[in-house]
Amino acid sequence: MEQVDTIIVGAGVAGLTAARLLAANGRSVVVLEARDRVGGRVVTDRRFGLATDMGASWIHGITDSPVAAAAAAFGMRTVEFTVGGYQPDSRPIAYYGPDGARLSDAAAAHYAADIHAVDATLATVIAGSAPDASYRDVTEQALAAQGWDDERTQRVREYLEHRSEEQYGAWIDDLAAHGLDDDVIDGDEVVFPDGYDVLPRRLAEGIDVRLTHVVERVRWSEDGVDLESDHGVVSARNAIVTVPVGVLQSPDFIIEPPLPEPVAGALSRLTMNAFEKVFLRFGTKFWDDGVYAIRQQGPEGRWWHSWYDLTDLHDAPTLLTFAAGPAAVATRDWSEDEIADSVLAQLRRLYGDRVEPPTHVHVTDWQDDPFSRGSYAYMTVGSTTADHDDLATPIGGVLHLAGEATWTDDPATVTAAMLSGHRAAVNVLGHDIPIEQAWQRD
């Protein structure tokens, strides 16, 4: 039976960050990865001569970001694209009213001001909310406090519904009241014209990563950890498990003995979302110039309400929209053509006969990916922000969980994954180390 210091399950950013840090500090490390590639939910499609990020896309705020520092060290090109946090303004956005006509600049500014007013009230409402309150509960309370008429209230209500879907892929009634508390953006947001997957591929350099190793069972005791995969058993003094929440909750991934508290309770209150990307490429650009995003208000925007202009990023006329929450669930079994037709019907409301058939359509399928079972985790009703960190509580001194769902300050991001990998490595070593060791070269 093979024996190493530390086994890491998952070659995503969390696992690779931990592996690099442990290796840099003299530990023998093996990374077992179920997929045939590194990166996990950071994956870039390079068909048609373009780099299209099918999973993670943005650094949500580059100020003091370890991901931004690593990307700079690896020479990764970035392009500013500050709309990933579903901001109502700060960058040019074309808003269309329920009638399909574009709002004037003054009307759009008034609408954005209404959103900011509700958000200011919302912070206080959330702070005083009940433990079992949903995001719907607190937003309705904040809306009522404004004293607006029904039409004005409904427009902002829609925005809040769409924000919960686009940020966490969850319907507003299913998201905990504190579900967006930890969504922090500090500084500009950037994307990667050459693909985000450069990051995990560079982190994996020099690391013993074993692909297509599907771990099925983790046995732990105070003496160490045994991991069973379809390639046999590997034993170690410690293990870091970085698989997504959806896999941790799956009957196909067994941890023995079962996870103790507070880890088990935290895991039970998190769940994976339904969130898919829909890329549409066109022969010509028919939409508004000089905008980052296009958004429509009203009932026609129940599913398809926001489009992001990736033309400058891809050097081809490209729109990105999201099937998020209910839309992702409802269209799960649709073909790409069916989804494209549904999206195009809404674009034609705004642009009429100028809308042409797309040259390429690409829709992700994270809900049916057996190694993720969704895009990322969110807090269900009854969860608290502490559940993220509680999920990372060391178990028996030998087993550690890491990944985007285990970091409180900014979960569901690559930054959270990287920081959680650093924390896990520190816990294994028993002393602090600088995270910069993950991307520095001797």
C-alpha positions as CSV (number, residue, x, y, z in Angstrom):
1,M,0.0,0.0,0.0
2,E,1.4,3.4,-1.0
3,Q,2.1,5.8,1.9
4,V,2.6,9.6,1.6
5,D,2.5,12.6,4.0
6,T,-0.7,14.1,2.5
7,I,-3.3,13.0,0.0
8,I,-5.4,15.7,-1.7
9,V,-8.7,14.8,-3.4
10,G,-9.4,17.1,-6.3
11,A,-7.1,19.0,-8.6
12,G,-9.0,22.3,-8.6
13,V,-7.6,25.5,-7.4
14,A,-8.1,24.7,-3.7
15,G,-6.4,21.3,-4.0
16,L,-3.5,22.5,-6.2
17,T,-2.9,25.5,-3.9
18,A,-2.6,23.2,-0.9
19,A,-0.4,20.8,-2.8
20,R,2.0,23.5,-3.9
21,L,2.3,24.9,-0.4
22,L,2.8,21.6,1.3
23,A,5.4,20.5,-1.3
24,A,7.2,23.8,-0.9
25,N,7.5,22.9,2.8
26,G,9.0,19.5,2.3
27,R,5.9,17.3,2.5
28,S,5.3,14.4,0.1
29,V,2.0,15.0,-1.7
30,V,-0.3,13.1,-4.1
31,V,-3.3,14.7,-5.7
32,L,-6.1,12.3,-6.9
33,E,-8.3,13.8,-9.5
34,A,-11.4,12.2,-11.0
35,R,-11.4,14.1,-14.2
36,D,-9.0,13.7,-17.1
37,R,-7.7,17.3,-16.5
38,V,-6.8,19.6,-13.7
39,G,-8.9,22.7,-12.8
40,G,-12.1,21.3,-11.5
41,R,-14.8,24.0,-12.1
42,V,-12.1,26.2,-13.8
43,V,-12.2,24.9,-17.4
44,T,-11.7,26.6,-20.8
45,D,-13.1,25.5,-24.1
46,R,-10.8,26.2,-27.0
47,R,-13.0,25.1,-29.9
48,F,-13.4,27.4,-32.9
49,G,-10.0,29.1,-32.0
50,L,-11.5,30.9,-29.0
51,A,-10.9,30.6,-25.3
52,T,-14.3,30.3,-23.6
53,D,-14.4,29.8,-19.8
54,M,-17.2,27.4,-19.2
55,G,-16.9,27.5,-15.4
56,A,-15.3,30.3,-13.4
57,S,-14.8,33.5,-15.4
58,W,-14.1,36.5,-13.2
59,I,-11.8,37.7,-10.5
60,H,-14.5,39.5,-8.5
61,G,-12.3,42.3,-7.3
62,I,-8.6,42.4,-7.9
63,T,-7.6,44.5,-4.8
64,D,-5.5,42.4,-2.5
65,S,-6.6,39.3,-4.4
66,P,-4.3,36.3,-4.2
67,V,-5.8,35.1,-7.5
68,A,-4.8,38.4,-9.2
69,A,-1.3,38.1,-7.7
70,A,-1.0,34.5,-9.0
71,A,-2.3,35.5,-12.4
72,A,0.2,38.3,-12.6
73,A,3.0,36.0,-11.6
74,F,2.0,33.5,-14.3
75,G,1.8,36.2,-16.9
76,M,-1.9,35.8,-17.5
77,R,-3.5,38.6,-19.5
78,T,-6.6,40.2,-18.1
79,V,-9.4,42.4,-19.4
80,E,-11.5,44.7,-17.1
81,F,-15.1,43.6,-17.0
82,T,-16.8,44.9,-13.9
83,V,-20.4,43.5,-14.1
84,G,-19.9,40.0,-12.6
85,G,-21.4,41.1,-9.3
86,Y,-24.7,42.0,-11.0
87,Q,-24.2,45.7,-10.3
88,P,-27.0,48.0,-11.3
89,D,-24.6,50.7,-12.6
90,S,-21.0,51.9,-12.3
91,R,-20.4,50.5,-15.9
92,P,-22.5,51.2,-19.0
93,I,-25.6,49.0,-19.0
94,A,-28.5,49.2,-21.5
95,Y,-31.8,48.8,-19.7
96,Y,-35.0,48.0,-21.5
97,G,-38.4,48.4,-19.9
98,P,-41.3,45.9,-19.8
99,D,-42.5,47.3,-23.2
100,G,-39.2,46.4,-24.9
101,A,-38.1,50.0,-25.3
102,R,-34.7,51.2,-24.0
103,L,-34.8,53.4,-21.0
104,S,-33.4,56.9,-21.2
105,D,-30.2,57.6,-19.3
106,A,-32.2,59.5,-16.7
107,A,-34.7,56.7,-16.2
108,A,-31.9,54.1,-15.9
109,A,-30.2,56.3,-13.3
110,H,-33.4,56.6,-11.4
111,Y,-33.9,52.9,-11.4
112,A,-30.3,52.2,-10.2
113,A,-30.8,54.8,-7.4
114,D,-33.9,52.9,-6.3
115,I,-31.9,49.7,-6.1
116,H,-29.2,51.4,-4.0
117,A,-31.9,52.8,-1.7
118,V,-33.3,49.3,-1.1
119,D,-29.8,47.9,-0.5
120,A,-29.1,50.5,2.1
121,T,-32.3,49.5,3.9
122,L,-31.6,45.8,3.3
123,A,-28.4,45.8,5.3
124,T,-30.3,46.7,8.5
125,V,-33.2,44.4,7.8
126,I,-30.8,41.4,7.3
127,A,-28.9,42.2,10.5
128,G,-32.1,41.9,12.5
129,S,-33.7,39.0,10.6
130,A,-34.9,35.7,12.1
131,P,-32.7,32.6,11.8
132,D,-35.1,31.0,9.4
133,A,-35.7,34.1,7.2
134,S,-35.2,33.8,3.4
135,Y,-33.8,36.4,1.1
136,R,-37.3,36.9,-0.1
137,D,-38.5,37.7,3.4
138,V,-35.8,40.4,4.0
139,T,-36.1,42.0,0.5
140,E,-39.8,42.3,0.8
141,Q,-39.4,44.1,4.1
142,A,-36.8,46.4,2.6
143,L,-39.1,47.1,-0.3
144,A,-42.1,47.9,1.9
145,A,-40.1,50.4,3.8
146,Q,-39.6,52.6,0.7
147,G,-43.3,53.4,0.4
148,W,-43.3,53.2,-3.4
149,D,-46.2,52.4,-5.7
150,D,-46.7,48.9,-7.1
151,E,-45.0,49.4,-10.4
152,R,-41.9,51.0,-9.0
153,T,-41.7,48.3,-6.3
154,Q,-42.1,45.5,-8.8
155,R,-39.2,46.7,-11.0
156,V,-36.8,46.6,-8.0
157,R,-38.3,43.3,-6.8
158,E,-37.4,41.7,-10.2
159,Y,-33.9,43.0,-9.9
160,L,-33.5,41.4,-6.5
161,E,-34.9,38.1,-7.8
162,H,-32.5,38.2,-10.7
163,R,-29.5,39.1,-8.5
164,S,-30.1,36.1,-6.2
165,E,-30.2,33.9,-9.3
166,E,-27.2,35.3,-11.0
167,Q,-25.1,35.4,-7.9
168,Y,-26.0,32.1,-6.4
169,G,-28.2,30.2,-9.0
170,A,-31.0,30.0,-6.5
171,W,-34.6,31.2,-6.4
172,I,-35.0,34.0,-3.9
173,D,-37.3,32.0,-1.6
174,D,-34.7,29.3,-1.3
175,L,-31.7,31.5,-0.4
176,A,-31.0,32.3,3.2
177,A,-31.5,35.9,4.3
178,H,-27.7,36.2,4.8
179,G,-27.0,34.4,1.5
180,L,-25.5,37.5,-0.2
181,D,-23.9,39.0,2.9
182,D,-20.5,37.5,2.0
183,D,-20.5,38.6,-1.6
184,V,-17.7,41.1,-1.6
185,I,-16.2,42.9,-4.6
186,D,-13.1,45.1,-3.8
187,G,-11.8,46.8,-6.9
188,D,-12.3,46.1,-10.6
189,E,-13.4,42.7,-11.9
190,V,-11.3,41.1,-14.6
191,V,-11.6,38.2,-17.0
192,F,-9.1,36.2,-19.0
193,P,-8.9,36.4,-22.8
194,D,-6.5,33.5,-22.9
195,G,-8.6,31.3,-20.6
196,Y,-8.8,31.0,-16.8
197,D,-7.5,27.4,-16.9
198,V,-4.0,28.7,-17.3
199,L,-4.1,29.2,-13.5
200,P,-4.7,25.6,-12.4
201,R,-2.4,24.3,-15.1
202,R,0.5,26.4,-13.8
203,L,-0.3,25.5,-10.2
204,A,-0.1,21.8,-11.1
205,E,3.4,22.1,-12.5
206,G,5.7,19.8,-10.6
207,I,3.0,18.3,-8.5
208,D,2.2,14.5,-8.5
209,V,-1.4,14.8,-9.9
210,R,-3.0,11.5,-10.8
211,L,-5.9,12.0,-13.3
212,T,-8.9,9.7,-13.7
213,H,-8.6,8.5,-10.1
214,V,-12.2,8.5,-8.8
215,V,-12.1,8.4,-5.0
216,E,-15.1,6.5,-3.6
217,R,-14.3,6.1,0.1
218,V,-12.3,8.1,2.7
219,R,-11.5,6.2,6.0
220,W,-10.1,8.3,8.7
221,S,-8.8,7.8,12.3
222,E,-6.4,9.5,14.6
223,D,-3.7,7.4,13.0
224,G,-4.2,8.7,9.5
225,V,-6.4,8.4,6.4
226,D,-6.9,5.7,3.7
227,L,-8.4,6.7,0.4
228,E,-10.0,4.1,-1.9
229,S,-10.2,4.9,-5.6
230,D,-10.8,2.9,-8.7
231,H,-7.0,2.5,-8.8
232,G,-6.6,1.1,-5.3
233,V,-5.8,2.4,-1.9
234,V,-3.4,5.2,-0.9
235,S,-2.6,6.0,2.8
236,A,-1.4,9.2,4.3
237,R,-0.9,10.9,7.6
238,N,-3.3,13.6,6.5
239,A,-5.9,14.2,3.7
240,I,-7.4,17.3,2.3
241,V,-10.7,16.8,0.5
242,T,-11.7,19.5,-1.9
243,V,-14.6,18.0,-3.8
244,P,-17.7,20.2,-4.2
245,V,-20.6,20.1,-1.7
246,G,-22.6,18.1,-4.3
247,V,-20.1,15.3,-4.2
248,L,-19.7,15.4,-0.4
249,Q,-23.5,14.9,-0.1
250,S,-23.5,12.1,-2.7
251,P,-24.0,8.5,-1.8
252,D,-21.1,7.7,-4.2
253,F,-18.6,9.5,-2.0
254,I,-18.4,7.9,1.5
255,I,-16.5,9.2,4.5
256,E,-16.0,6.8,7.4
257,P,-16.7,7.4,10.2
258,P,-19.3,10.0,9.2
259,L,-18.4,13.7,9.4
260,P,-18.8,15.0,13.0
261,E,-20.3,18.2,14.2
262,P,-20.0,21.1,13.4
263,V,-19.0,19.9,9.9
264,A,-22.0,17.6,9.3
265,G,-24.5,20.3,10.3
266,A,-22.9,22.9,8.1
267,L,-22.8,20.6,5.1
268,S,-26.5,19.8,5.6
269,R,-27.5,23.5,5.3
270,L,-25.6,24.1,2.1
271,T,-26.6,22.8,-1.4
272,M,-25.4,23.0,-5.0
273,N,-27.1,25.4,-7.3
274,A,-28.6,25.2,-10.8
275,F,-26.6,27.7,-12.9
276,E,-25.6,27.3,-16.6
277,K,-23.9,29.6,-19.1
278,V,-25.3,30.2,-22.5
279,F,-22.9,31.5,-25.1
280,L,-24.2,32.8,-28.4
281,R,-21.8,33.9,-31.2
282,F,-23.0,35.8,-34.2
283,G,-21.7,36.8,-37.6
284,T,-22.4,40.5,-36.9
285,K,-23.1,42.6,-33.8
286,F,-26.7,43.8,-33.7
287,W,-26.9,45.1,-30.1
288,D,-26.1,48.3,-28.3
289,D,-22.6,49.7,-28.7
290,G,-20.5,50.8,-25.7
291,V,-22.2,48.8,-23.0
292,Y,-21.1,46.0,-20.8
293,A,-24.5,44.4,-20.3
294,I,-28.1,44.5,-21.7
295,R,-31.0,44.0,-19.2
296,Q,-34.7,43.9,-19.7
297,Q,-37.4,44.5,-17.1
298,G,-40.8,43.0,-16.8
299,P,-42.4,39.5,-16.9
300,E,-40.8,38.7,-20.3
301,G,-37.4,38.7,-18.5
302,R,-38.4,36.0,-16.0
303,W,-35.7,33.7,-17.5
304,W,-33.7,35.7,-20.0
305,H,-33.1,39.2,-18.6
306,S,-29.4,39.9,-18.8
307,W,-26.9,39.6,-21.6
308,Y,-23.1,40.3,-21.4
309,D,-21.2,41.6,-24.4
310,L,-18.0,39.4,-24.7
311,T,-17.2,40.8,-28.2
312,D,-14.0,42.5,-27.1
313,L,-12.9,39.5,-25.1
314,H,-13.4,36.9,-27.8
315,D,-12.7,39.1,-30.9
316,A,-16.1,37.9,-32.3
317,P,-19.6,39.1,-31.7
318,T,-20.6,37.2,-28.6
319,L,-23.3,37.4,-25.9
320,L,-23.4,35.5,-22.7
321,T,-26.5,34.9,-20.7
322,F,-27.3,32.6,-17.8
323,A,-29.9,29.9,-17.1
324,A,-30.0,30.5,-13.4
325,G,-32.1,28.9,-10.7
326,P,-35.6,28.1,-12.1
327,A,-34.5,28.6,-15.7
328,A,-31.7,26.2,-15.3
329,V,-33.9,23.5,-13.7
330,A,-36.7,24.0,-16.4
331,T,-34.3,23.8,-19.3
332,R,-32.1,21.1,-17.9
333,D,-33.2,18.5,-20.6
334,W,-33.5,21.0,-23.5
335,S,-31.2,20.9,-26.5
336,E,-28.9,23.8,-27.1
337,D,-31.1,24.8,-30.1
338,E,-34.2,24.9,-27.9
339,I,-32.4,27.1,-25.4
340,A,-31.1,29.3,-28.1
341,D,-34.5,29.8,-29.6
342,S,-35.9,30.8,-26.2
343,V,-33.2,33.3,-25.7
344,L,-33.5,34.7,-29.2
345,A,-37.2,35.3,-28.8
346,Q,-36.4,37.7,-26.0
347,L,-33.6,39.4,-27.9
348,R,-36.0,40.0,-30.8
349,R,-38.3,41.9,-28.4
350,L,-35.5,44.4,-28.0
351,Y,-33.8,44.4,-31.4
352,G,-36.4,43.1,-33.9
353,D,-35.3,41.8,-37.3
354,R,-31.7,42.8,-36.6
355,V,-31.3,39.6,-34.5
356,E,-29.8,36.9,-36.7
357,P,-29.3,33.2,-36.1
358,P,-26.1,32.5,-34.0
359,T,-23.2,30.9,-35.7
360,H,-22.3,28.9,-32.6
361,V,-24.2,28.0,-29.4
362,H,-22.6,26.5,-26.3
363,V,-24.5,25.7,-23.1
364,T,-22.8,24.3,-20.0
365,D,-24.1,21.3,-18.1
366,W,-22.8,21.5,-14.6
367,Q,-26.0,20.1,-13.1
368,D,-25.3,16.7,-14.7
369,D,-21.6,16.7,-14.1
370,P,-21.0,13.8,-11.7
371,F,-17.9,15.4,-10.3
372,S,-19.6,18.7,-9.3
373,R,-23.4,18.1,-9.4
374,G,-23.9,21.8,-9.8
375,S,-21.9,25.0,-10.3
376,Y,-21.3,26.0,-6.7
377,A,-22.9,26.0,-3.3
378,Y,-25.3,28.4,-1.6
379,M,-26.8,28.9,1.8
380,T,-30.3,27.4,2.2
381,V,-32.9,28.9,4.5
382,G,-31.7,28.3,8.1
383,S,-28.0,28.5,7.2
384,T,-25.7,31.1,8.6
385,T,-22.5,32.5,7.2
386,A,-20.6,30.6,9.8
387,D,-21.5,27.4,8.1
388,H,-18.8,28.0,5.4
389,D,-16.0,28.1,7.9
390,D,-17.5,25.4,10.1
391,L,-17.4,23.1,7.1
392,A,-13.6,23.4,7.2
393,T,-13.2,22.4,10.9
394,P,-10.3,19.9,11.1
395,I,-11.5,16.4,11.7
396,G,-9.6,14.1,14.0
397,G,-6.4,16.0,13.4
398,V,-6.0,14.3,10.1
399,L,-8.9,15.2,7.7
400,H,-9.5,18.6,6.3
401,L,-12.2,19.9,3.9
402,A,-11.4,22.8,1.5
403,G,-12.9,24.4,-1.5
404,E,-15.1,27.5,-2.4
405,A,-17.9,26.4,-0.1
406,T,-15.6,26.4,3.0
407,W,-14.6,30.0,2.9
408,T,-16.9,32.6,4.5
409,D,-15.7,36.0,3.2
410,D,-16.3,35.4,-0.5
411,P,-17.6,31.8,-1.2
412,A,-18.4,30.5,-4.7
413,T,-15.3,32.1,-6.1
414,V,-11.8,31.0,-7.2
415,T,-10.4,33.4,-4.5
416,A,-12.3,31.4,-1.9
417,A,-10.9,28.2,-3.3
418,M,-7.4,29.4,-3.2
419,L,-7.6,30.9,0.3
420,S,-9.2,27.7,1.6
421,G,-6.4,25.6,0.1
422,H,-3.9,27.8,1.9
423,R,-5.8,27.4,5.2
424,A,-5.9,23.6,4.8
425,A,-2.1,23.5,4.2
426,V,-1.5,25.7,7.3
427,N,-3.6,23.3,9.4
428,V,-1.7,20.3,8.1
429,L,1.7,21.9,8.8
430,G,0.7,23.3,12.1
431,H,2.2,26.8,11.5
432,D,1.6,29.7,9.2
433,I,3.1,30.1,5.8
434,P,2.7,32.8,3.2
435,I,0.2,32.0,0.4
436,E,2.6,33.5,-2.1
437,Q,4.6,30.3,-1.9
438,A,1.9,28.8,-4.1
439,W,3.0,30.7,-7.2
440,Q,6.5,31.8,-6.4
441,R,9.3,30.0,-8.1
442,D,12.7,29.2,-6.5
